[in-house]
Structures are given as C-alpha cells and as structure tokens.
Amino acid sequence: MNDIKVTKIEKSRVKDFDFSNMPPFGHAFTDHMFVADYIDGEWKNFEIKPLQNLSLHPANLTLHYGQTIFEGMKAFFTDKNEPILFRPKDHAKRFKRSAVRMSMPEIPEDLFLGAIKALVKMEINWIPKEVGSALYLRPFMIAMDDVIGVKPSKTYKFVLLTLPSGPYYSRPLSLKASMNFVRAVKGGIGEAKTAGNYGASLYPFNLAKELGYDQLMWLDANEHKYVQEIGTMNIFFVIGDTVVTPMLDGAVLHGITRNSIITIFKDNGYKVEERLISTDELIKAYNKGQLKEVFGSGTAAIIAKIDKLDINDKIMTFDTETFKVADFAKKYINDVRKGIIEDKYNWIERI
Ligand SMILES: Cc1ncc(COP(=O)(O)O)c(C=O)c1O
C-alpha cells in the first residue's frame, strides 16, 4: 500500500516520554494515527496524521447501535533490535471474522498489515525497549452513517492507534466464577471482538471487584456450569498431567495466544485437551490435589497466573511459584518474540 497521505507532527513527544515510568496501560499514545474511510463500497483516503479527535454526528450509528469492532496486538524489538509483530495475519483474519459477524465490510489483509507497518515504522522510536514492554496496536472500525435506525451503516472508518505499554498483569490474579451474569451465548457475538461484549461485562466485573477479585471467570449461558474464559483472556487448567482448556464452542473468543500455546504444548509432548470443563470437575480435581495450575492467556500478558479461584464460594488457592506449565509457555513465546529461538511456526513478521 503506497498511497498513504502522510502529515507529520511538528515536534514528536517521544523525547519527553519516560519509558521507565510509563502511565497505566491505555493512557499514553504515540504522535500519529492511521485512518481510512469506507465510502461507496471501497476503502479509500488512507492517511497517517497527528493523533486527533474524530468528528462524529450525534446520530452516528456506532454510538447508538454498537456496530464496531477492534483488535489488540503488539510490536516489539527482538534481542537483535529488529522491530517485529507477532502473528499479525491472524489478527487480520480475526478482524475479518468480527466484521462479518457485525455486518461490516471486511478489511483486506494488505490494507490491515500495510497500515500497521506504515504507522509502526513512523512511530519506531515509541517501541519501548524495557523488558516486557511493547507498542500496543489498536486497530478498530466504526460505522459512520448518521442515520437513526437499526440497520448496517453504508460508511465506515478504520483507525489504528499505537500506545506504548509497560508489562501487564505482572502479579498473579484472583478470579470469581460468574454465577448470575454471562458474557456470551452460542449464536451471539462472543466470538467477535466487538464493543458490546466488553460493555456488558462492566457491571458484573465491578461487583466482583467490590468483593476483592481481579477478574471474572465466565461460564456458559445455558447451564452456568461450563467454563468459557476470563475478562480479556482465554483460560487453561493443568489437571493431573493434562493441559485442559475450554473448546471453542461458538461463544468463546478465538484467542491467538491460546492457539499459540496449544501448538507449543502439543509439539513439546504435553497432553492437551480442548473440551467442556465443568465447575464440578474443577472442584473435584482441586479436592483430590489434581488441579495443579490455572492461568489465563492473551496478547496483553501472554500468561497470567491465577492464585485464587472462587466457584460459588468454594475458594481454591494456588502457589503460582510452582507453575511449571505456565512458565514453559510464557518463556517459549517470549523467546520466539525476542528472536532467541527459531520461529518454526512463522509467527513473527518483520516490519
Ligand atoms: C474476551 C477475550 N478473550 C480472550 C482474549 C485473548 O485473545 P488474544 O490471545 O488473541 O489476545 C481477548 C483479548 O483479545 C479477549 O478480549
């Protein structure tokens, strides 16, 4: 993609940015953004420009009916100081799937990747070099029609934001199984990265937070019995000598980290099962001393260990210092990202 109009900021803020003492995730942005418009059935007006507000009509369809999707991924430096992306084509594919589910136009892979590479190249000095830090990339698409009425928009805007971010979830997390509220139902929008899933989670999440928990563990919508995932992560258990994770049942997000670590485990001799996991099974395994590890997987943290799991007031605690399986996966992915071990699955994309 060569036809990007570029307008540079007069003076970059990067020199004044303290990478060793970054604000919390989501608060700091780089100098520029990428934007494109979908008008008359095609993507056009590709532009990199100084980060600025969008102008929206008050009837903008996204504001009223939530026709919007997003992705989250990261750019890093390898140990050889090469800027790279981790599985960006898989993020492009998931973005497409989300678009289809939300009746939005697909973004061609070369536009998605071209925008990312062009903006990251321009913001290269914003990629943090500190261990565990990265440049977080937030591509999103919103409906732009300014007509009140529930129907798909005819016009859209694609925007890419880049945010320097420090290490995420460095401490173990506590989880509470959500017995009264659900995140997603088969046939709903759980597999799409769309705003509604996250907006709907805020109220139950706050209730759990008031009780002192870091995150909710979502259960299936029909029986409130089978585990689905965590707030913004997929979930894994080590039961006996087997790594177990909920199968993709039509309501769970197809996590790219989830897929990466399943691949790594299978290739390294671990027994892995993707299947239904009931809360009863977890409690029984815990009581028998067989529930060895619980951890979440996601782009933000790669792996977040769980030290406390509450299922209907049955409190289970874990010594995360002993989590060998979680550590193996985290180290493997980190080493691929750093370029220390061979990228045999072609997950790394150079910028
Ligand atoms: C609901 C949900 N589940 C799981 C994940 C983990 O997905 P990934 O590994 O692709 O970051 C995310 C983050 O994108 C998420 O928002």
Ligand as a Chemical Component Dictionary entry (heavy atoms), coordinates in Angstrom:
data_LIG
# 
_chem_comp.id                   LIG 
_chem_comp.type                 NON-POLYMER 
_chem_comp.pdbx_formal_charge   0 
_chem_comp.three_letter_code    LIG 
# 
loop_
_chem_comp_atom.comp_id 
_chem_comp_atom.atom_id 
_chem_comp_atom.alt_atom_id 
_chem_comp_atom.type_symbol 
_chem_comp_atom.charge 
_chem_comp_atom.model_Cartn_x 
_chem_comp_atom.model_Cartn_y 
_chem_comp_atom.model_Cartn_z 
_chem_comp_atom.pdbx_ordinal 
LIG C1 C1 C 0 -12.631 -11.786 25.579 1  
LIG C2 C2 C 0 -11.228 -12.119 25.246 2  
LIG N1 N1 N 0 -10.816 -13.396 25.358 3  
LIG C3 C3 C 0 -9.554  -13.764 25.049 4  
LIG C4 C4 C 0 -8.621  -12.840 24.618 5  
LIG C5 C5 C 0 -7.230  -13.271 24.263 6  
LIG O1 O1 O 0 -7.026  -13.225 22.884 7  
LIG P1 P1 P 0 -5.581  -12.998 22.278 8  
LIG O2 O2 O 0 -4.740  -14.130 22.762 9  
LIG O3 O3 O 0 -5.784  -13.064 20.795 10 
LIG O4 O4 O 0 -5.086  -11.694 22.761 11 
LIG C6 C6 C 0 -9.007  -11.500 24.499 12 
LIG C7 C7 C 0 -8.051  -10.479 24.022 13 
LIG O5 O5 O 0 -8.062  -10.150 22.862 14 
LIG C8 C8 C 0 -10.335 -11.130 24.815 15 
LIG O6 O6 O 0 -10.733 -9.843  24.713 16 
# 
loop_
_chem_comp_bond.comp_id 
_chem_comp_bond.atom_id_1 
_chem_comp_bond.atom_id_2 
_chem_comp_bond.value_order 
_chem_comp_bond.pdbx_ordinal 
LIG C1 C2 SING 1  
LIG C2 N1 SING 2  
LIG C2 C8 DOUB 3  
LIG N1 C3 DOUB 4  
LIG C3 C4 SING 5  
LIG C4 C5 SING 6  
LIG C4 C6 DOUB 7  
LIG C5 O1 SING 8  
LIG O1 P1 SING 9  
LIG P1 O2 DOUB 10 
LIG P1 O3 SING 11 
LIG P1 O4 SING 12 
LIG C6 C7 SING 13 
LIG C6 C8 SING 14 
LIG C7 O5 DOUB 15 
LIG C8 O6 SING 16 
# 
